[in-house]
Amino acid sequence: MNQDNLQQQLTYSQQFSELNQLLEQSAALWQVRAFEVNALPWAQDFPQLAEAVWALADDELDGLDAEQSLLVKALSPALNHDLRALGQDWDLSLLTASIAERTVFNDKTVTDKAGVAEQLLMDNTAAQQGGLSFDDEAHFSAHIKGRKWQQITAFVQHLPQLNLPVLEWCAGKGHLGRLIAKARGAEVVSLEWQAPLCEAGQAFADKWQLSQTFICADAFAIGAEHAATNTSITTVEHPSAANPLTTNPLTARQQAVALHACGDLHVRLLTLAAEAGTQALAISPCCYHLIHASHYQPLSNLAQQSSLKLSRHDLQLPLQQSVIANPKQQALRHQEIAWRLGFDALQRQCRQIDEYLPLPSLKQSQLSGSFTNFCLWAAETKAVNLAKNKGFEAWLEIGRQRQQLTRRIDLVAHLFRSVLEQWLILDRACFLQEQGYGVCVGEFCANSVTPRNSLILAQKMSV
């Protein structure tokens, strides 16, 4: 590997190491299951932090939780006081820093050799909506929620112009791929496992005469034995069911794109692309907790050396930010949590087992009913004999009191949600660098459009 690329790799590696150190040091504050405890589990070691978080009024919590800088400003003085008392020194500046802010780009490396320019990750306010006319945009954005369409157009605006065929990963109906085909004039293959979505996407592409073809296949069933030599893609013009692919659909001369492919799905893309030597990738990761294994499987050599062991519950931490929720949604969420905690206290009494009992997802309509009906449903669902323990209003009040605790436990854990997400993103970036890619990490849209706004751009380096 040439010296210029080594300089970029060390930059991301150093950032990863700093984040990893902070996460290892602070694990007691964020690797917590709030529903399973009855007190602040770290209060003895961090008494000032405990005092500070209990001093916050309930109606302050959502506002602090929605804005990382405000949250850090509110709690970091107390945390720093406790750290001094413990004789520990944590780099709390990482709580509000972003990867893009902390990366020093080598222009020659990024632009000339890796082909991934830093300016691609800047807000392109002068660009049109993906290069569409006003009339075309009305058709292409139909039936897509406003924020999702904003995400798609912003993502396309940040793609480098490489004149390569495009593989759209986990495509759904192919909204991203069709915009790329229309605005960039690229040949697009969209891979999706649900046949009805493939059929709908193909029908739209045919109607608009787009160079977009769908593969109906299960990403996890793809065989990779001949990945490096596969030079063609078997397409399904009118798919009716997911088909197993014996060869890797990714090829060397290709740009792979994935907007919010969840968990193992985007990891699968990274590994298949590395095996095929795919020339370029653009990925915005999402839902890190949706994995097959019980714990996170690190990708890069650096992450594999970390002492962190991340459960699926831990991996949900980056997703716990309510910037998109409106007041009504937040109120319903608080109501649901209070109900769940109230029933949890009730079931512990009934079962005489002091452990949390998870419940399945609720329909929103259930929250318009009564807490009593909720408890009866939950008891039937989990085969809990309520016997004579039916003072439901008293249990609801216990649930509300427990909710005050869990919200504060979560609030402290949320100090580290951005750090953990950056750790996960840099694990992917370092993995790609280890596979011979030049990599650029940044943001493709504002946090208000989606908190999952990170973008990894990678291009294969010349040997």
DRENKOL-733685 format. One record per residue (C-alpha): residue in one letter; x, y, z. Coordinates in steps of 0.2 Angstrom, whole numbers, padded with zeros to 4 digits, always signed. Example, Ala and Ser with C-alpha at 12.3 -4.5 7.8 and 13.67 -1.06 7.14 Angstrom:
# residues 2
A+0062-0022+0039 S+0068-0005+0036 
//
This chain:
# residues 463
M+0000+0000+0000 N+0007+0017-0005 Q+0012+0030+0009 D-0003+0042+0005 N-0016+0029+0008 L-0007+0023+0023 Q-0009+0041+0030 Q-0027+0041+0028 Q-0029+0023+0035 L-0019+0028+0051 T-0031+0043+0053 Y-0047+0032+0054 S-0037+0019+0064 Q-0032+0032+0077 Q-0050+0038+0078 F-0056+0021+0081 S-0044+0018+0094 E-0049+0034+0103 L-0067+0029+0102 N-0064+0012+0108 Q-0054+0018+0123 L-0069+0029+0129 L-0082+0015+0126 E-0071+0003+0136 Q-0069+0015+0150 S-0087+0020+0151 A-0096+0003+0148 A-0104+0004+0165 L-0114+0019+0160 W-0120+0013+0143 Q-0120-0006+0144 V-0136-0006+0155 R-0153-0014+0153 A-0164+0000+0161 F-0179-0012+0163 E-0170-0024+0173 V-0164-0013+0187 N-0172-0004+0201 A-0159+0010+0204 L-0146+0019+0195 P-0133+0004+0193 W-0118+0016+0193 A-0123+0028+0207 Q-0110+0023+0219 D-0095+0026+0207 F-0103+0042+0200 P-0113+0051+0214 Q-0112+0068+0206 L-0119+0061+0189 A-0133+0053+0199 E-0137+0069+0208 A-0137+0079+0192 V-0148+0067+0182 W-0161+0066+0196 A-0161+0085+0197 L-0168+0086+0179 A-0186+0089+0178 D-0196+0075+0168 D-0202+0088+0155 E-0183+0093+0152 L-0178+0075+0147 D-0185+0074+0129 G-0177+0091+0124 L-0160+0085+0131 D-0161+0068+0123 A-0165+0076+0106 E-0150+0087+0105 Q-0133+0079+0109 S-0124+0095+0113 L-0137+0100+0125 L-0136+0083+0134 V-0117+0083+0135 K-0118+0101+0142 A-0130+0096+0155 L-0122+0081+0161 S-0103+0082+0158 P-0099+0094+0172 A-0105+0081+0185 L-0097+0067+0175 N-0080+0076+0175 H-0082+0079+0194 D-0084+0061+0197 L-0070+0056+0185 R-0058+0067+0195 A-0063+0059+0211 L-0060+0042+0204 G-0043+0048+0197 Q-0049+0044+0179 D-0046+0054+0163 W-0059+0051+0149 D-0059+0061+0133 L-0076+0068+0134 S-0074+0079+0118 L-0078+0063+0108 L-0096+0064+0114 T-0100+0078+0102 A-0086+0076+0089 S-0090+0068+0072 I-0079+0058+0061 A-0080+0071+0047 E-0075+0085+0059 R-0060+0075+0065 T-0053+0068+0049 V-0039+0077+0040 F-0040+0073+0022 N-0025+0071+0010 D-0032+0078-0006 K-0020+0069-0017 T-0025+0052-0009 V-0043+0055-0009 T-0046+0064-0025 D-0032+0057-0037 K-0029+0040-0031 A-0044+0034-0021 G-0056+0044-0032 V-0067+0049-0017 A-0068+0067-0014 E-0071+0076+0002 Q-0082+0088-0006 L-0094+0074-0011 L-0099+0074+0007 M-0103+0092+0009 D-0121+0099+0008 N-0124+0101-0011 T-0137+0115-0010 A-0135+0120-0028 A-0139+0103-0035 Q-0156+0099-0042 Q-0166+0085-0034 G-0156+0071-0041 G-0156+0079-0059 L-0175+0077-0062 S-0186+0090-0070 F-0201+0096-0059 D-0213+0085-0069 D-0202+0069-0067 E-0199+0072-0049 A-0218+0072-0046 H-0219+0054-0053 F-0203+0048-0046 S-0207+0054-0028 A-0225+0048-0028 H-0230+0037-0013 I-0213+0040-0005 K-0214+0049+0012 G-0206+0066+0012 R-0191+0062+0023 K-0187+0046+0013 W-0187+0056-0003 Q-0176+0069+0004 Q-0164+0055+0010 I-0164+0047-0008 T-0160+0063-0017 A-0147+0068-0005 F-0139+0051-0006 V-0138+0052-0025 Q-0131+0070-0025 H-0116+0063-0015 L-0112+0049-0026 P-0096+0051-0036 Q-0098+0052-0055 L-0089+0036-0060 N-0098+0030-0076 L-0100+0012-0069 P-0114+0000-0069 V-0123+0001-0052 L-0129-0013-0041 E-0143-0007-0029 W-0143-0018-0013 C-0159-0022-0003 A-0168-0012-0016 G-0186-0013-0011 K-0196-0006-0025 G-0179+0002-0032 H-0183+0020-0028 L-0165+0024-0026 G-0159+0014-0041 R-0172+0022-0052 L-0167+0039-0048 I-0149+0034-0051 A-0154+0027-0068 K-0164+0042-0073 A-0153+0056-0066 R-0136+0048-0070 G-0140+0038-0085 A-0132+0022-0077 E-0137+0004-0079 V-0144-0002-0063 V-0147-0019-0056 S-0158-0019-0041 L-0157-0034-0029 E-0172-0037-0018 W-0179-0053-0010 Q-0198-0049-0010 A-0205-0054-0027 P-0220-0041-0026 L-0208-0027-0023 C-0197-0033-0038 E-0212-0034-0049 A-0218-0016-0044 G-0201-0009-0047 Q-0199-0018-0063 A-0215-0011-0069 F-0211+0007-0065 A-0194+0005-0074 D-0202-0003-0089 K-0215+0011-0090 W-0202+0025-0089 Q-0189+0015-0100 L-0176+0015-0087 S-0160+0005-0088 Q-0165-0004-0072 T-0167-0023-0070 F-0172-0032-0054 I-0164-0048-0047 C-0176-0057-0035 A-0164-0066-0023 D-0160-0068-0004 A-0144-0059+0000 F-0140-0072+0013 A-0142-0086+0001 I-0129-0079-0012 G-0115-0091-0015 A-0098-0082-0016 E-0087-0096-0023 H-0084-0088-0039 A-0085-0070-0034 A-0069-0064-0040 T-0071-0071-0058 N-0090-0067-0060 T-0091-0055-0074 S-0110-0056-0078 I-0126-0054-0068 T-0141-0066-0071 T-0156-0055-0071 V-0174-0059-0069 E-0185-0048-0079 H-0202-0054-0072 P-0197-0061-0055 S-0210-0072-0046 A-0200-0078-0031 A-0183-0076-0022 N-0170-0086-0031 P-0154-0093-0024 L-0139-0086-0034 T-0124-0097-0035 T-0113-0083-0040 N-0109-0066-0032 P-0120-0053-0041 L-0106-0040-0037 T-0092-0038-0050 A-0076-0029-0051 R-0082-0016-0063 Q-0097-0009-0053 Q-0103+0003-0040 A-0113-0004-0026 V-0125+0007-0017 A-0135+0003-0001 L-0146+0016+0008 H-0151+0010+0025 A-0148-0009+0022 C-0151-0016+0040 G-0138-0025+0051 D-0131-0041+0043 L-0138-0036+0026 H-0125-0021+0023 V-0111-0032+0031 R-0115-0045+0019 L-0113-0032+0005 L-0096-0026+0012 T-0089-0044+0012 L-0096-0049-0005 A-0089-0033-0013 A-0072-0036-0005 E-0072-0053-0012 A-0077-0047-0029 G-0065-0033-0029 T-0080-0021-0033 Q-0073-0004-0039 A-0084+0007-0028 L-0096+0007-0014 A-0108+0020-0006 I-0116+0014+0010 S-0127+0021+0023 P-0128+0009+0037 C-0143+0006+0048 C-0151-0005+0062 Y-0134-0012+0068 H-0144-0024+0080 L-0152-0034+0066 I-0139-0048+0066 H-0140-0067+0066 A-0127-0069+0080 S-0131-0065+0098 H-0116-0053+0098 Y-0108-0041+0086 Q-0095-0049+0075 P-0081-0036+0072 L-0076-0034+0054 S-0059-0025+0054 N-0043-0032+0062 L-0043-0017+0074 A-0061-0020+0080 Q-0057-0039+0083 Q-0044-0034+0095 S-0056-0023+0106 S-0062-0030+0123 L-0080-0024+0119 K-0093-0037+0118 L-0108-0030+0110 S-0125-0038+0112 R-0140-0034+0101 H-0147-0023+0115 D-0131-0013+0115 L-0132-0011+0096 Q-0148-0003+0098 L-0140+0012+0107 P-0136+0022+0091 L-0154+0021+0086 Q-0161+0028+0102 Q-0163+0046+0097 S-0181+0054+0095 V-0177+0069+0084 I-0190+0063+0071 A-0204+0059+0083 N-0218+0072+0086 P-0225+0077+0103 K-0240+0065+0100 Q-0228+0050+0096 Q-0217+0054+0111 A-0232+0054+0122 L-0238+0038+0116 R-0221+0030+0118 H-0220+0037+0136 Q-0237+0029+0139 E-0232+0012+0132 I-0216+0012+0143 A-0225+0016+0159 W-0238+0002+0155 R-0224-0010+0151 L-0215-0006+0167 G-0232-0007+0177 F-0236-0024+0170 D-0218-0029+0173 A-0219-0025+0192 L-0236-0034+0192 Q-0229-0050+0184 R-0214-0051+0195 Q-0226-0051+0210 C-0238-0064+0202 R-0224-0076+0196 Q-0213-0073+0211 I-0198-0071+0199 D-0188-0055+0200 E-0184-0054+0182 Y-0190-0044+0167 L-0203-0052+0156 P-0202-0046+0138 L-0218-0042+0129 P-0221-0042+0110 S-0224-0026+0100 L-0240-0017+0103 K-0253-0010+0090 Q-0255+0008+0093 S-0273+0006+0094 Q-0270-0004+0111 L-0264+0012+0119 S-0281+0020+0116 G-0288+0007+0128 S-0286+0006+0147 F-0271+0000+0157 T-0282-0014+0164 N-0285-0021+0146 F-0267-0020+0143 C-0263-0030+0158 L-0276-0043+0154 W-0269-0045+0136 A-0251-0046+0142 A-0255-0059+0155 E-0264-0069+0142 T-0250-0067+0130 K-0236-0073+0143 A-0247-0085+0152 V-0246-0075+0169 N-0259-0080+0182 L-0264-0063+0189 A-0274-0072+0203 K-0279-0058+0216 N-0266-0045+0211 K-0278-0034+0201 G-0276-0017+0209 F-0271-0011+0191 E-0270+0008+0195 A-0258+0005+0209 W-0247-0005+0197 L-0248+0009+0184 E-0242+0021+0197 I-0227+0009+0201 G-0224+0009+0182 R-0224+0028+0181 Q-0211+0029+0195 R-0200+0016+0187 Q-0201+0025+0171 Q-0193+0040+0180 L-0178+0029+0183 T-0177+0021+0167 R-0178+0037+0157 R-0163+0044+0167 I-0153+0028+0165 D-0156+0029+0146 L-0152+0048+0146 V-0134+0044+0153 A-0132+0030+0141 H-0137+0041+0127 L-0121+0052+0130 F-0112+0038+0121 R-0124+0033+0107 S-0115+0044+0094 V-0098+0037+0100 L-0104+0019+0098 E-0111+0022+0081 Q-0095+0030+0075 W-0086+0015+0082 L-0097+0004+0071 I-0095+0015+0056 L-0076+0016+0058 D-0075-0003+0060 R-0083-0004+0042 A-0071+0009+0035 C-0056+0001+0042 F-0061-0016+0036 L-0063-0008+0018 Q-0046+0000+0020 E-0039-0017+0025 Q-0046-0024+0008 G-0037-0011-0002 Y-0050+0003-0003 G-0048+0022-0001 V-0062+0027+0010 C-0071+0043+0015 V-0084+0044+0029 G-0096+0059+0031 E-0114+0064+0032 F-0125+0065+0016 C-0140+0074+0024 A-0145+0084+0040 N-0149+0075+0056 S-0166+0082+0055 V-0169+0072+0039 T-0163+0056+0047 P-0151+0052+0062 R-0144+0038+0051 N-0136+0050+0040 S-0118+0043+0039 L-0111+0039+0022 I-0096+0028+0018 L-0089+0030+0001 A-0075+0018-0005 Q-0065+0016-0021 K-0053+0002-0025 M-0035+0008-0025 S-0024+0004-0039 V-0010-0009-0034 
//
